[in-house]
Structures are given as structure tokens and as C-alpha cells.
Amino acid sequence: MKTQIYLALSASIFAAVALGHLVRLIFAWPAVIGPFEIPLWLSFFGVLAPGILSAWGFTQVRRP
């Protein structure tokens, strides 16, 4: 049971990260860390990788 909770929680966190990057892409919000500006196209990978991990995590939660 504890494994299912861990999987659901981590999948939810990955989904939230992917959603944050997707919102950044849609609204073209700038991201600046110190003197460096993060390119907008980099958020595409921020949607793709956590999105895949989130989908995988939710499919593992449904397994018996």
C-alpha cells in the first residue's frame, strides 16, 4: 500500500511540473535565473520528460 501512495504522489508532482512548463509555453512567460534568461523552447522538454514520467507513474498505480 505504501508503494501505491509513493507512486501516486510522485506522479502528481511530475504532472504539476509538466503543467507549470506548459503554462509557461502558452503564456510565453520569461524565466530568469540570475543574469541568465532560460529560452522558451527549453520548456518543451520540461513538459515532455515530466509528462512521460507522470503518465508512467499513474499507470503503475493502477496495476494490481
C-alpha positions as CSV (number, residue, x, y, z in Angstrom):
1,M,0.0,0.0,0.0
2,K,2.8,2.4,0.8
3,T,4.3,1.9,-2.7
4,Q,1.0,2.9,-4.3
5,I,0.9,6.1,-2.3
6,Y,4.5,6.9,-3.3
7,L,3.8,6.3,-6.9
8,A,0.6,8.5,-6.9
9,L,2.4,11.3,-5.1
10,S,5.5,11.3,-7.3
11,A,3.3,11.1,-10.5
12,S,1.2,14.0,-9.2
13,I,4.4,16.1,-8.6
14,F,5.7,15.3,-12.1
15,A,2.3,16.3,-13.5
16,A,2.4,19.6,-11.7
17,V,5.9,20.3,-13.0
18,A,4.8,19.5,-16.6
19,L,1.7,21.7,-16.2
20,G,3.9,24.6,-15.0
21,H,6.1,24.3,-18.0
22,L,3.0,24.0,-20.3
23,V,1.6,27.2,-18.8
24,R,4.9,28.9,-19.3
25,L,4.9,27.9,-23.0
26,I,1.3,29.0,-23.6
27,F,1.7,32.4,-22.0
28,A,5.4,32.9,-23.0
29,W,6.4,33.8,-19.5
30,P,10.1,34.7,-19.1
31,A,12.3,32.6,-16.8
32,V,15.4,34.3,-15.5
33,I,18.0,32.8,-13.1
34,G,20.5,35.4,-12.1
35,P,21.8,37.0,-15.2
36,F,20.7,34.2,-17.4
37,E,17.4,34.0,-19.3
38,I,16.1,30.5,-19.9
39,P,15.0,30.0,-23.5
40,L,11.3,29.3,-24.0
41,W,11.9,26.3,-26.2
42,L,13.6,24.6,-23.3
43,S,10.2,24.3,-21.5
44,F,9.2,21.9,-24.3
45,F,11.5,19.3,-22.6
46,G,10.1,20.4,-19.3
47,V,6.7,19.3,-20.5
48,L,7.8,16.2,-22.3
49,A,10.0,14.5,-19.7
50,P,7.9,15.0,-16.5
51,G,4.7,14.3,-18.6
52,I,6.1,10.9,-19.6
53,L,7.2,10.1,-16.0
54,S,3.8,11.2,-14.7
55,A,1.9,9.0,-17.2
56,W,4.1,6.1,-16.3
57,G,3.6,6.6,-12.6
58,F,-0.2,6.8,-12.9
59,T,-0.2,3.6,-15.0
60,Q,1.9,1.9,-12.3
61,V,-0.6,3.0,-9.6
62,R,-3.5,1.2,-11.5
63,R,-1.6,-2.1,-11.6
64,P,-2.8,-4.7,-9.1
